[in-house]
Amino acid sequence: MNSTVRSSGAISRNSETAAGIGEFGMRFTSTPRGARLARRLASHQLDEWGYPYDGETNESVTAIVGELVANAVRHGHVPGRDFALRMTVLRVADAFGTPDALRFRVEVSDTRGERMPTVGPAVTAATSATSAGSAVGVGVADAWCAGALAEAGRGLLIVRCLADGWGVVPRPGGPGKTVWAEYVAAAARTAAH
């Protein structure tokens, strides 16, 4: 199924293969309302792909989306500019080439490049290889300890806890940045989706 969705003048791309591998992308206004809509549509898309609202995969990926889009609105807002959400799911094979997991990748792009999230050293070589030259965030615990009583700043800690890796790369084709996170659902977790 392939479709193009037009909403508020923004174009969205939504596609899915017969194997259930899919991609969803859409631009949203850089407002709390846009962030809420992005989160709801991401959850709905996951449900359409076969990962029900009350399942672990849907809840985890939706929480990651929610934190990243909230950060885009709060820290990446540029008046008159939107943020973009892109969500993909790919089959991941084991060392023998047998598909044994699904990798959900969430990317949120905004046009504010001078405000980058704090990131730490890479967790694994696999995460570093996946990020292809991006900064990988896993050292958020240090920032958490330093600001444990702060009223904000816990969003990326939540992303770090839920995701198998996250990072920041320059936004392709323009000013700004893309913050990405990946959630890998093992075969046992995806079998019941």
C-alpha positions as CSV (number, residue, x, y, z in Angstrom):
1,M,0.0,0.0,0.0
2,N,1.4,3.4,-1.0
3,S,-0.3,6.7,-0.3
4,T,0.4,10.3,-0.1
5,V,-1.4,12.3,2.6
6,R,-1.8,16.1,2.4
7,S,-2.4,17.9,5.7
8,S,-2.1,21.6,6.5
9,G,-0.2,22.1,3.3
10,A,2.5,19.5,4.3
11,I,3.0,16.3,2.3
12,S,3.4,13.0,4.0
13,R,4.6,9.8,2.5
14,N,3.3,6.5,3.8
15,S,4.3,3.2,2.3
16,E,4.3,-0.5,3.3
17,T,5.6,-3.6,1.6
18,A,3.8,-7.0,1.7
19,A,6.4,-8.1,4.3
20,G,5.1,-5.4,6.7
21,I,8.2,-3.3,6.4
22,G,7.2,0.4,6.2
23,E,8.0,4.0,6.2
24,F,6.0,7.0,7.4
25,G,7.0,10.6,7.1
26,M,5.3,13.9,7.6
27,R,5.9,17.6,8.5
28,F,4.2,19.2,11.4
29,T,3.9,22.8,12.8
30,S,6.5,23.4,15.4
31,T,3.9,23.8,18.2
32,P,2.7,21.7,21.1
33,R,-0.3,20.8,19.0
34,G,2.0,19.6,16.2
35,A,4.0,17.5,18.6
36,R,0.8,15.9,20.0
37,L,-0.4,15.2,16.5
38,A,2.9,13.6,15.4
39,R,2.8,11.3,18.4
40,R,-0.7,10.2,17.8
41,L,-0.2,9.6,14.1
42,A,3.0,7.6,14.8
43,S,1.1,5.4,17.2
44,H,-1.7,5.0,14.7
45,Q,0.8,4.1,12.0
46,L,2.3,1.5,14.2
47,D,-1.1,0.0,14.8
48,E,-1.8,0.0,11.1
49,W,1.5,-1.9,10.6
50,G,0.3,-4.6,13.1
51,Y,1.7,-3.3,16.4
52,P,-1.4,-2.6,18.6
53,Y,-1.7,0.5,20.7
54,D,-1.3,-1.5,24.0
55,G,1.7,-3.5,22.8
56,E,5.2,-3.0,24.0
57,T,6.5,-2.1,20.6
58,N,3.9,0.6,20.0
59,E,4.2,2.0,23.4
60,S,8.0,2.2,23.4
61,V,8.3,3.6,19.9
62,T,5.5,6.1,20.5
63,A,7.2,7.3,23.7
64,I,10.4,7.8,21.8
65,V,8.5,9.8,19.1
66,G,6.8,11.8,21.8
67,E,10.1,12.8,23.5
68,L,11.9,13.7,20.2
69,V,9.1,15.8,18.8
70,A,8.6,17.6,22.1
71,N,12.3,18.4,22.0
72,A,12.0,19.7,18.4
73,V,9.2,22.0,19.5
74,R,10.8,23.2,22.7
75,H,14.5,23.5,21.7
76,G,14.4,23.4,17.9
77,H,11.6,25.8,17.1
78,V,12.3,28.5,14.5
79,P,9.3,30.8,13.9
80,G,7.6,29.9,10.6
81,R,9.5,26.6,10.3
82,D,8.1,23.1,10.7
83,F,9.7,19.9,12.0
84,A,9.6,16.6,10.2
85,L,9.0,13.1,11.5
86,R,10.2,10.1,9.6
87,M,9.6,6.6,11.0
88,T,10.9,3.4,9.3
89,V,10.8,-0.3,10.2
90,L,13.3,-2.8,8.7
91,R,13.9,-6.5,9.2
92,V,17.3,-7.2,10.8
93,A,19.0,-10.5,10.1
94,D,21.2,-12.5,12.5
95,A,24.7,-13.6,11.6
96,F,23.3,-16.5,9.5
97,G,21.0,-14.2,7.5
98,T,17.8,-15.2,9.2
99,P,15.5,-12.3,10.0
100,D,15.2,-12.3,13.7
101,A,14.3,-8.8,14.7
102,L,12.7,-5.5,13.5
103,R,14.5,-2.2,13.7
104,F,12.2,0.8,14.2
105,R,14.1,4.1,13.3
106,V,12.6,7.4,14.3
107,E,14.1,10.6,12.9
108,V,12.9,14.1,13.9
109,S,14.4,17.0,11.9
110,D,14.2,20.7,12.8
111,T,15.8,23.8,11.4
112,R,17.7,25.0,14.4
113,G,21.3,23.7,14.1
114,E,22.9,25.7,16.8
115,R,21.1,24.0,19.6
116,M,22.3,20.4,19.7
117,P,21.3,17.9,22.3
118,T,24.1,16.8,24.7
119,V,25.4,13.4,23.6
120,G,28.1,11.1,25.0
121,P,30.3,8.4,23.7
122,A,29.1,5.4,21.6
123,V,27.6,2.4,23.2
124,T,28.6,-0.3,20.7
125,A,30.3,-0.6,17.4
126,A,27.0,-1.6,15.8
127,T,25.4,1.6,16.9
128,S,28.4,3.7,15.7
129,A,28.3,1.9,12.3
130,T,24.6,2.5,12.0
131,S,24.9,6.2,12.7
132,A,27.6,6.7,10.0
133,G,29.4,9.7,11.3
134,S,26.9,11.0,13.7
135,A,27.3,11.7,17.4
136,V,25.7,8.9,19.4
137,G,24.0,9.7,22.7
138,V,24.5,7.3,25.5
139,G,26.3,9.4,28.1
140,V,23.1,11.2,29.2
141,A,23.4,9.7,32.7
142,D,26.1,12.2,33.5
143,A,23.8,15.0,32.6
144,W,21.0,13.4,34.5
145,C,23.1,13.1,37.7
146,A,24.2,16.8,37.3
147,G,20.6,18.0,36.9
148,A,18.6,15.5,38.9
149,L,16.5,18.3,40.5
150,A,16.0,20.2,37.2
151,E,12.4,20.7,36.0
152,A,13.4,19.7,32.4
153,G,16.0,17.6,30.6
154,R,14.7,14.1,31.2
155,G,13.4,13.5,27.6
156,L,16.6,12.2,26.2
157,L,17.2,10.1,29.3
158,I,13.8,8.4,28.5
159,V,14.9,8.0,24.9
160,R,18.2,6.5,26.0
161,C,16.4,4.0,28.3
162,L,13.9,2.9,25.6
163,A,16.1,3.0,22.5
164,D,18.9,0.7,21.4
165,G,20.8,3.8,20.2
166,W,20.3,7.5,19.4
167,G,22.2,10.3,17.9
168,V,22.3,13.6,16.1
169,V,23.3,14.3,12.5
170,P,23.2,17.5,10.4
171,R,19.9,17.9,8.6
172,P,20.2,16.8,5.0
173,G,19.4,19.4,2.4
174,G,19.2,22.4,4.7
175,P,20.0,24.1,8.0
176,G,19.3,22.3,11.2
177,K,19.7,18.8,12.7
178,T,18.1,15.4,12.7
179,V,17.8,13.6,16.0
180,W,17.3,9.8,15.5
181,A,16.7,6.8,17.7
182,E,16.4,3.1,17.0
183,Y,14.3,0.6,18.8
184,V,15.0,-3.1,18.0
185,A,12.2,-5.5,18.7
186,A,13.5,-9.1,19.0
187,A,11.6,-11.9,17.3
188,A,10.0,-12.9,20.6
189,R,8.7,-9.4,21.1
190,T,7.4,-9.0,17.6
191,A,5.8,-12.4,17.3
192,A,2.8,-11.4,19.5
193,H,2.8,-7.7,18.5
